[in-house]
Every structure is written in structure tokens, then in C-alpha cells.
């Protein structure tokens, strides 16, 4: 217990000294009390001497009042962690035909959708949007904190939304346009590609420079095994995709430059497990700012001591009245 005015506690020596002095003097002198009334004789022979009891009550009451005046209180410290300003994240996902390659299980696009869903669900306090691109680009879902809407949007992703090709510059530019005016301080784009830029009117490095101008970090991921992979090359007469073993070609130099220009990092995912690890790594790097608030609460107890002291004074007064009445009856 703490006290706002602890100097008042020095006055506690007065009632304590009073009691010590009283009891010491009682032991030194034993007056012979002669009584002429049976009630007074009973008063003398009682186990609890009313005079002593009354003095003790007064002393305790004064002690309680002095403690009350000293301002007793108990301090409680609380710490509360809250999420500060969140992060805006755009997932720019390649949906060209090569994303159906079988070097990931069951294919690159399905593995990407699974990992992206887990990533979204782990980012509970951020704004996330999705941009898809192949021969051109479009926004699948703008920045939102609605995780159910994001998961539904990811589940709907499939090949064939737009003309085939790999327009990395267009996909990045669309993502930048969607995120540049976000109210959050931190802005991040995760750009996935499994090939080389071969479509679109915007150069990928120009789009990267644009992202850097707006303070947007672009993490790039090259998706695909090193070597050969079963890749769709055409359709048969029934409309089914024909797969052939083709050399995996990813423009890693371009993806590294994009990441470097924007102050981010490049990753290479050669299978689904590696892709998940990369998303987990980015998830650790780009966390929402956490703010810890520390505050103290103070519970005061002066009223408890005040009322207790007053109650003892009242008790002493009532005992005197009752004792006086008993003596005169």
C-alpha cells in the first residue's frame, strides 16, 4: 500500500505513545477503589475494563483517521497491446497458362492459391487486395480487410480470365495504381511470376520505379522448378490442354532488379513447400506495427479508514451512554 501524504504517518506516534504511557502508568499505580454500590463493584470486577477498552478504541480510531488523512492507495499497472497502423498488401499473381505446369502439386496455380489463402488469413489486421495478370492485368479484389471476401476471391482464380502471356509490367503497374493511395503508411506488393515479360505496354522496371516513388516495396517470387516441367503447350480437339516437358525459364534478373529498386527481396520457389516458406518469411518481415500501451490505475482506500475510525468513535460514545445508564439504574 502506498500513501499520497506519508508525512501524516509520523503523527501515529502520538496515539501509540498515549497507549504505552497509559498502560505503563496503570502498572505503576494500583489505587484501592472503595465502592458503595453493587453496580460499581461489578464494574471493578469485570474482565474487560470499560475505561481501558474506551481508551484503546479512541487510540485505534485516531490511528485509522491519521492513515485516512495520509491518502492510502494501491497502484495497479496494466499493459495493453494494440495493433497500430496496419499494412496494405497487394498480391499480384500470374495466371498465364504456364501456371498450370505440374512441377507443383497439383499445379503451380493451385499451390499458389493455397499458400495465398493461408497468408491472407494470417494477416488479420491489414488491408489486402489481389491483382491478376497474364497477357493483360486486372484487379480481382481491391484493398479490403474482409478476409472472407479475399478467400472467396482467391478460390475463384482460374486460368483463362484474360489473354495468355506474361505482362509483368502491366501486372505491377495495376498493383501500384491500386495501392498508392492507401491510407496506411506501409505499402507492399508481392509479385509472382513463372516466366519472362513478353506482353504489355509498360516496362517492368518503369513500373518498379513508379512503385519506389510511392514508397511501395515489391517482393518478387520466381515460381517454377529448375530444369524441366510438364507445361501446357496447346489444346487437343476436345479442348483439353496438352502438356509437354519444357525448360523452365524465369527472368530472375528482372525480378531481382524490381525487388532491389523498391528496397525489397527476391525469392525463388521451386515447389509448393518452398513457396509456403517464402510467404511465411515475407509474413514475418512485413508485420503490422504493434503499439504497447502502459497505464496505471490507482484505487484509493482513505474512505475505508475514515469510516472505520468514525465508527470506533461512535462505538466508544455508545458504550459510555450504555455504561452510564447501567450505573444509575
C-alpha positions as CSV (number, residue, x, y, z in Angstrom):
1,X,0.0,0.0,0.0
2,X,1.2,3.5,-0.9
3,X,0.4,6.9,0.6
4,X,-0.1,10.3,-1.1
5,X,0.8,12.2,2.1
6,X,3.0,9.8,4.0
7,X,4.3,12.6,6.3
8,X,1.0,12.4,8.2
9,X,2.0,8.9,9.3
10,X,4.6,10.5,11.6
11,X,1.7,11.6,13.8
12,X,0.9,7.9,14.6
13,X,3.5,8.1,17.4
14,X,1.1,10.2,19.3
15,X,-1.8,7.7,19.9
16,X,0.8,4.9,20.2
17,X,2.8,6.8,22.8
18,X,-0.5,7.7,24.6
19,X,-1.4,4.0,24.9
20,X,2.1,3.0,26.0
21,X,2.1,5.7,28.6
22,X,-1.4,4.8,29.9
23,X,-0.6,1.1,30.4
24,X,2.7,1.9,32.0
25,X,1.1,4.2,34.5
26,X,-1.6,1.7,35.3
27,X,1.1,-0.9,36.2
28,X,2.9,1.6,38.5
29,X,-0.1,2.6,40.5
30,X,-2.8,0.3,41.9
31,X,-5.3,2.6,43.6
32,X,-7.6,0.9,46.2
33,X,-11.1,1.7,44.8
34,X,-13.7,1.7,47.6
35,X,-17.3,1.4,46.3
36,X,-20.6,1.7,48.0
37,X,-22.8,0.5,45.2
38,X,-23.1,-3.1,43.9
39,X,-23.1,-1.9,40.2
40,X,-19.8,-0.1,40.8
41,X,-18.4,-3.2,42.4
42,X,-19.4,-5.2,39.3
43,X,-17.7,-2.5,37.1
44,X,-14.5,-3.0,39.0
45,X,-14.5,-6.8,38.7
46,X,-15.3,-7.1,35.0
47,X,-12.7,-8.9,32.9
48,X,-12.8,-6.1,30.3
49,X,-12.3,-2.8,32.0
50,X,-14.6,-0.2,30.2
51,X,-12.1,2.6,30.9
52,X,-9.2,0.7,29.2
53,X,-11.5,-0.5,26.4
54,X,-12.6,3.0,25.7
55,X,-9.1,4.4,25.6
56,X,-8.0,1.7,23.3
57,X,-11.0,2.4,21.0
58,X,-10.1,6.1,20.9
59,X,-6.4,5.4,20.1
60,X,-7.3,3.0,17.3
61,X,-9.8,5.4,15.9
62,X,-7.2,8.2,15.8
63,X,-4.7,5.8,14.1
64,X,-7.3,5.0,11.4
65,X,-8.1,8.6,10.9
66,X,-4.4,9.5,10.5
67,X,-4.0,6.7,8.0
68,X,-7.0,8.1,6.1
69,X,-5.6,11.6,6.0
70,X,-2.3,10.1,4.6
71,X,-4.2,9.1,1.5
72,X,-3.7,5.3,1.3
73,X,-4.0,3.7,-2.2
74,X,-3.0,0.6,-4.1
75,X,-1.4,1.1,-7.6
76,X,-2.1,-1.4,-10.4
77,X,-0.1,-1.5,-13.6
78,X,-1.7,-2.6,-16.8
79,X,-0.1,-3.3,-20.2
80,X,-2.3,-3.5,-23.3
81,X,-1.0,-4.4,-26.7
82,X,-2.9,-2.9,-29.6
83,X,-2.4,-3.0,-33.4
84,X,-1.2,0.3,-34.7
85,X,-1.3,1.4,-38.2
86,X,-1.7,-1.6,-40.5
87,X,-0.1,-2.5,-43.8
88,X,-1.6,-2.5,-47.3
89,X,-0.6,-5.6,-49.4
90,X,-1.4,-6.4,-53.0
91,X,-0.9,-9.9,-54.2
92,X,0.0,-9.7,-57.9
93,X,-0.5,-13.3,-59.2
94,X,0.5,-14.6,-62.6
95,X,-2.4,-16.6,-64.2
96,X,-0.8,-17.4,-67.5
97,X,-1.1,-20.9,-69.0
98,X,2.3,-21.9,-67.7
99,X,1.0,-21.5,-64.1
100,X,-0.8,-24.9,-64.8
101,X,2.6,-26.6,-65.0
102,X,2.9,-29.8,-63.0
103,X,6.2,-29.2,-61.1
104,X,4.0,-28.1,-58.2
105,X,1.3,-30.4,-56.8
106,X,-1.2,-30.4,-58.3
107,X,0.0,-27.4,-60.3
108,X,1.6,-24.0,-59.8
109,X,-1.7,-22.1,-59.7
110,X,-3.4,-24.4,-57.2
111,X,-0.4,-24.3,-54.9
112,X,-0.2,-20.5,-55.1
113,X,-3.9,-20.2,-54.3
114,X,-3.5,-22.4,-51.2
115,X,-0.5,-20.5,-49.9
116,X,-2.1,-17.2,-50.7
117,X,-5.2,-18.2,-48.6
118,X,-3.1,-19.1,-45.6
119,X,-1.2,-15.8,-46.0
120,X,-4.4,-13.8,-46.1
121,X,-5.8,-15.5,-43.0
122,X,-2.6,-14.8,-41.0
123,X,-2.8,-11.1,-41.8
124,X,-5.7,-10.3,-39.6
125,X,-5.1,-6.5,-39.3
126,X,-4.1,-5.5,-42.7
127,X,-5.7,-4.3,-46.0
128,X,-5.2,-6.9,-48.8
129,X,-6.1,-6.8,-52.4
130,X,-5.5,-9.1,-55.4
131,X,-4.3,-8.3,-58.9
132,X,-4.2,-10.9,-61.6
133,X,-2.2,-10.7,-64.8
134,X,-1.3,-12.8,-67.9
135,X,-1.4,-11.0,-71.3
136,X,-3.0,-8.1,-69.6
137,X,-3.9,-7.3,-66.0
138,X,-7.0,-6.5,-63.8
139,X,-8.0,-6.1,-60.2
140,X,-9.7,-9.2,-58.8
141,X,-10.5,-7.5,-55.5
142,X,-9.4,-4.1,-54.2
143,X,-7.8,-3.5,-50.8
144,X,-10.1,-4.8,-48.1
145,X,-9.9,-6.1,-44.5
146,X,-12.8,-8.6,-45.3
147,X,-10.9,-11.9,-45.1
148,X,-14.0,-14.0,-46.2
149,X,-14.2,-11.9,-49.4
150,X,-10.5,-12.3,-50.0
151,X,-10.6,-16.1,-49.6
152,X,-13.6,-16.3,-51.9
153,X,-11.8,-14.2,-54.5
154,X,-8.7,-16.5,-54.3
155,X,-10.9,-19.6,-54.7
156,X,-12.4,-18.1,-57.9
157,X,-9.0,-17.6,-59.5
158,X,-8.5,-19.8,-62.6
159,X,-6.7,-19.8,-65.9
160,X,-8.4,-18.1,-68.9
161,X,-9.7,-14.8,-67.4
162,X,-7.6,-12.8,-69.9
163,X,-5.5,-13.4,-73.0
164,X,-2.5,-15.6,-72.4
165,X,1.0,-14.1,-72.0
166,X,3.1,-12.6,-69.2
167,X,2.8,-8.9,-68.9
168,X,4.8,-8.4,-65.7
169,X,5.0,-4.6,-66.2
170,X,1.2,-4.3,-66.6
171,X,0.5,-6.5,-63.5
172,X,2.9,-4.4,-61.4
173,X,1.6,-1.1,-62.7
174,X,-2.0,-2.2,-61.9
175,X,-0.9,-3.2,-58.4
176,X,0.8,0.1,-57.8
177,X,-2.2,2.0,-59.0
178,X,-4.4,0.1,-56.6
179,X,-2.2,0.6,-53.5
180,X,-0.6,4.0,-54.0
181,X,-3.4,6.0,-52.4
182,X,-3.9,3.6,-49.5
183,X,-4.2,5.4,-46.1
184,X,-1.7,3.1,-44.5
185,X,1.9,4.2,-44.0
186,X,3.4,0.8,-45.2
187,X,2.6,-0.5,-48.6
188,X,3.7,-3.8,-50.0
189,X,3.3,-5.7,-53.3
190,X,4.0,-9.5,-53.6
191,X,4.6,-10.1,-57.3
192,X,4.6,-13.7,-58.5
193,X,5.8,-14.8,-62.0
194,X,6.8,-18.1,-63.6
195,X,8.2,-16.7,-66.9
196,X,9.5,-13.8,-68.8
197,X,7.9,-10.5,-69.6
198,X,6.6,-10.8,-73.2
199,X,3.4,-8.8,-73.2
200,X,2.1,-5.4,-72.2
201,X,2.8,-1.7,-72.9
202,X,4.6,-0.9,-69.6
203,X,8.2,-1.9,-68.9
204,X,8.5,-3.8,-65.6
205,X,11.4,-1.6,-64.5
206,X,9.4,1.5,-65.2
207,X,6.6,0.1,-63.1
208,X,9.2,-0.7,-60.3
209,X,10.5,2.9,-60.4
210,X,6.9,4.1,-60.1
211,X,6.4,1.8,-57.0
212,X,9.6,3.2,-55.5
213,X,8.4,6.7,-56.0
214,X,5.3,6.0,-53.8
215,X,7.4,4.2,-51.2
216,X,6.0,0.8,-52.1
217,X,8.1,-2.3,-51.5
218,X,7.8,-5.1,-54.2
219,X,8.7,-8.6,-53.1
220,X,9.2,-10.8,-56.1
221,X,8.8,-14.6,-56.3
222,X,10.0,-16.7,-59.2
223,X,7.7,-19.8,-59.4
224,X,9.0,-22.9,-61.0
225,X,11.4,-25.8,-60.7
226,X,15.0,-25.6,-62.0
227,X,15.1,-27.7,-65.2
228,X,12.1,-29.2,-67.0
229,X,8.5,-29.3,-66.1
230,X,5.3,-30.6,-67.6
231,X,3.9,-27.4,-69.2
232,X,0.7,-26.8,-71.2
233,X,1.6,-26.1,-74.8
234,X,-1.7,-26.4,-76.8
235,X,-5.3,-27.8,-76.8
236,X,-6.4,-31.0,-78.4
237,X,-9.6,-31.4,-80.4
238,X,-11.7,-31.9,-77.3
239,X,-10.5,-28.6,-75.7
240,X,-8.1,-30.3,-73.2
241,X,-4.7,-29.0,-72.5
242,X,-1.7,-30.8,-74.0
243,X,1.4,-31.0,-71.7
244,X,5.0,-31.4,-72.7
245,X,8.3,-31.3,-70.8
246,X,9.6,-27.8,-71.4
247,X,12.6,-26.0,-70.0
248,X,11.5,-23.6,-67.1
249,X,12.6,-20.1,-68.0
250,X,12.2,-17.4,-65.4
251,X,13.7,-13.9,-65.8
252,X,15.3,-13.9,-62.4
253,X,17.5,-10.9,-63.2
254,X,14.4,-8.8,-63.9
255,X,12.6,-9.9,-60.7
256,X,15.7,-9.2,-58.7
257,X,16.0,-5.7,-60.1
258,X,12.4,-5.0,-59.4
259,X,12.9,-6.0,-55.8
260,X,16.1,-4.1,-55.5
261,X,14.7,-0.9,-56.9
262,X,11.9,-0.9,-54.3
263,X,14.0,-2.0,-51.3
264,X,12.6,-5.5,-51.0
265,X,13.8,-9.0,-51.8
266,X,13.6,-11.7,-54.5
267,X,12.8,-15.3,-53.7
268,X,12.8,-18.5,-55.9
269,X,10.1,-21.1,-55.2
270,X,10.9,-24.5,-56.8
271,X,8.0,-26.4,-55.2
272,X,4.9,-25.9,-53.1
273,X,6.8,-26.3,-49.8
274,X,9.4,-23.7,-50.8
275,X,6.6,-21.3,-51.9
276,X,4.9,-21.6,-48.5
277,X,8.2,-20.9,-46.7
278,X,8.7,-17.8,-48.8
279,X,5.2,-16.5,-47.9
280,X,5.9,-17.3,-44.3
281,X,9.2,-15.4,-44.5
282,X,7.5,-12.3,-46.0
283,X,4.8,-12.6,-43.4
284,X,7.5,-12.3,-40.7
285,X,9.2,-9.4,-42.4
286,X,6.1,-7.3,-43.1
287,X,4.2,-7.2,-39.8
288,X,1.8,-4.6,-38.6
289,X,3.2,-2.1,-36.3
290,X,2.5,-3.1,-32.7
291,X,1.9,-0.5,-30.0
292,X,2.1,-1.3,-26.4
293,X,0.3,1.0,-24.0
294,X,1.2,1.1,-20.4
295,X,-1.1,2.7,-17.9
296,X,-1.6,2.7,-14.2
297,X,-4.8,2.7,-12.2
298,X,-5.0,3.8,-8.6
299,X,-7.5,2.6,-6.1
300,X,-7.9,4.8,-3.0
301,X,-8.7,3.4,0.4
302,X,-8.9,6.5,2.5
303,X,-12.7,6.2,2.9
304,X,-12.3,2.7,4.4
305,X,-10.0,4.0,7.2
306,X,-12.1,7.2,7.6
307,X,-15.4,5.3,8.1
308,X,-13.7,2.7,10.4
309,X,-12.2,5.5,12.6
310,X,-15.6,7.3,12.8
311,X,-17.3,4.0,13.6
312,X,-14.9,3.4,16.6
313,X,-15.6,6.9,17.9
314,X,-19.3,6.2,17.7
315,X,-18.9,2.9,19.4
316,X,-17.0,4.5,22.2
317,X,-19.7,7.1,22.7
318,X,-22.5,4.4,22.7
319,X,-20.6,2.3,25.2
320,X,-20.3,5.3,27.6
321,X,-24.0,6.0,27.4
322,X,-24.9,2.4,28.0
323,X,-22.4,2.1,30.8
324,X,-23.7,5.4,32.4
325,X,-27.3,4.1,32.3
326,X,-26.4,0.8,33.9
327,X,-24.6,2.7,36.7
328,X,-27.5,4.9,37.6
329,X,-30.2,2.2,37.4
